[in-house]
Amino acid sequence: MKKLVLITGAPGVGKTTTCCTLTKMIQGCAWLDSDWCWMINPWVPKTSVQKQYVEGTFSRILRGYLENDDINTVLFSWVINSATMFDLITEPLKDLDFELYKIALVCSTDAHVKRLKSDNRREEQVAAPDSMTSYYHLGAKVIDVSSMSVADSALAVLKIIDNTVLINALCDKGE
């Protein structure tokens, strides 16, 4: 059965780097990074029209991936900080057959600040990083990536979604 894996976490926690690694590890995998859909120039603070368009784009792309016979696993990364946001993604896809996985990446404040700085994020993001508290209350599997490498973060996700891929990845890693 196809898998839809929703990966969330605060900006800078490691969603993009983890998904990039997972895409390379999983055969028949597609990944939609929500950031790609928000790349609008000139940037205007999110208007209701922009928001509606982008959310519709998420659904159209995810549906296309889930209907593609060559794709078995679909990754979607976005800052989802409420349970209703999960519904926003899954509701338009309810007529499709897939297993849903909700995964939240979290880290300590120190690790988060370090990651934000290494990503060259805006000063205001570094000075006041987002709280991780809401990610523990989403009904998602929580992975604390504070002291994990990108590869280990990806392996932790694989452990949740697919033991067969995990075993192959560990064999390739020599463990």
Secondary structure, DSSP 8 states (H G I E B T S, - for coil): --EEEEEEESTTSSHHHHHHHHHHHSTTEEEEEHHHHT--SS-----HHHHHHHHHHHHHHHHHHHH-TT--EEEEE----SHHHHHHHHGGGTTS--EEEEEEEE--HHHHHHHHHHTT--HHHHHS---SGGGGGSSSEEEE-TT--HHHHHHHHHHHH-HHHHHHHHHHHT-
